[in-house]
């Protein structure tokens, strides 16, 4: 991820209309961030109250899921607004970063103008959609559904205002005008070319969903808006589908209640880092293995496995582990490039560890059981951890440990007792789902409440001042993720309606070799997709198309899900395009150039592990 505004003038001291624009944007930010943070709290309270009422009091709250769904769409859209203001919508900046400052400023302005174009296209259909929903009354709360659907129109309107303010505040006037003219000219060109495009049939899929998407993504337009522009352009110029449908599909994609676990697990990941639970787990592992060659690298692999089972968000995982381990590893002579390379590799290795956001997303868009995915994801992560450890053993075979003191049994026991409450968390989360105490959506609230109690009473490390920024960060990251899912859902629907999915299914089904060939093709495809689109948008876009083919060819859904997720993970953390690699570099405060060499050995190990997982379905489905 990267910011849409690399350099911004401070609010204070900016004169004239730019100062007014800056103050207005800051005011809108404050007005949106507070409700977004409160919505995160409200969702936690509503879902946890539902668990208590159903499991403890045996009096289910029939309205809890409905209220959670209404609040969720508002959380998603206000979170998207916060992410837009903070420049945190996911975008590919590998090529943008290679150009000079003047060209980069122009491309940043184009990214804002492209996002503005999409928002202007959907704001009226969003209003129309909310009006249509006013005729629908919700079953439990008995209120008009417009109270929920209005979130789409309000969110789009706020982002339009913020886009205009950013263009007024940040960019040079000449750069802004050039970007506006370019985007307006391209939009007009496609609109007036509509009559010529319609007879082209499925060739339009290449023009819009390859050409437009590739051009916008590579030029730095946020992925969600790139998807939205392609979908809206395709439907508006080559079909007679009302644009109301685009909004409906976005609503459908963002409103799966299972996706409510996204913001809650993001917040849980931030919470375990703040309360010291992650640090306690890492210190225990370090006392066990810190005295062997490459020991702290093994600890890094194990710690990422454990923490991934709690937070579900790769950025949170790496941010929880790296600051604890990296200083000591550097003191022992580890090279910064090798550290960040291994951190990236462990990020890819742990993509299948429950409750991974990618697992939750893949279950929500394909209908595969979330519980089965959670069970099936544990052992593949172990297989890839073993392959990484083989590389670690080879690289650190000559490490000098003469200055390292082996931890005594008493010290190991002490760190174990300190870490025990933290180590129990992933088992509590899993037990709550398996025993039926909570659904996959609700279980994160149990983890949050548990972490609050442990942080306050056991570790006594709870910084109340960090709570508000954590809630706002949760809303922003969740909004960015969910907005991508909404735009990708509309794009996937457009692809499906075109007949592309049927053609693809027929082509893949005819590939020689049956299921084995299909899996091999999928590995290559998702490694590439993972590096370009990131995991969640790639899953939302292609999951509904490819999983039915897997079933048709006799490939178990959970096995196929593990292969797909691990393939995308390798792409996500593979330079030069993998966004996850640059996130690891930022967290480890290491130049990306330093990790380019060491990471290829780890990626090769991950690829070997992936082939083993793909060739042996039992690894994924043996415990179902």
Buried (B, 14 or more C-beta within 10 A) or exposed (E): BBBBBBEBBEEEEBEEEBBBBBBBBEEBBEEBBBBBBBBBEBBBEBBBBBBEBBBEEEEEBEBBBBBBBBBBBBBBBBBBBBBBBBBBBBBBBBBBBEEEEEEBBBBBBBBBBBBBBBBEBBBBBBBBBBBBBEEEEBEEBEBBBBBBBBBBBBBBBBBBBBBBBBBBBBBEEEBBEBBBEBBEEBBEEBEEEEEEBEEEEEEBBEBBBEEBBEBBBBBBBBBBBBBBBBBBBBBBBBBEBEBBBBBBBBBEBBBBBBBBBBBBBBBBBBBBBBBBBBBBBBBBBBBBBBBBBBBBBBBBBBBBBBBBBBBBBBBBBBBBBBBBBBEBBEEBEBBBBBBBBBBBBBBBBBBBBBBBBBBBBBBBBBEBBBBBBBBBBBBBBBBBBBBBBEBBBEBBEEBEBEEBEEBEEEEBEBBBEBBEBBBBBBEBBBBBBEEEBBBBBBBBBBBBBBBBEBBEEBBEBBEEEBBEEBBBBBBBBBBBBBBBBBBBBBBBBBBEBBEBBEEBBEEBEEBEEEBBEBBBBBBEBBBBBBBBBBBBBBBBBBBBBBBBBBBEBEBBBBBBBBBBBBBBBBBBBBBEBBBBBBBBBBBBEBEBEBBBEBBEBBBEBBBBBBBBBBEBBEBBBEEE
